[in-house]
Amino acid sequence: MRAIVVSQNLKPMPTEEEMQAEIERLRAENERLKKPARGQLSLRVSEKGALSVYGMGRFPVTLYREQWEKLLGMADEIRQFIQENDHLLKKKEA
């Protein structure tokens, strides 16, 4: 003879209408997350496990973790270099 255990914390199943509403909400959220606002940067993990920054230009800027860490470690040097060479560097018009 088998014993049946019934939990007292069961929630009622959502109705079909509630499930459809949740599916639509999630679809809309998914689409919103896929398409960042124009000019807004977004981050994604590439198929090969690298970090891609979208929104900088036509193509993403993609580097592996170690490369990003090395680049971010040079942030102050990069800022200084930009400041010192501002007159030589072109600025992309938005």
Secondary structure, DSSP 8 states (H G I E B T S, - for coil): -------TT------HHHHHHHHHHHHHHHHHHHS--TT--EEEE-TTS-EEEESSSSS-EEE-HHHHHHHHHTHHHHHHHHHHTTTTS-----
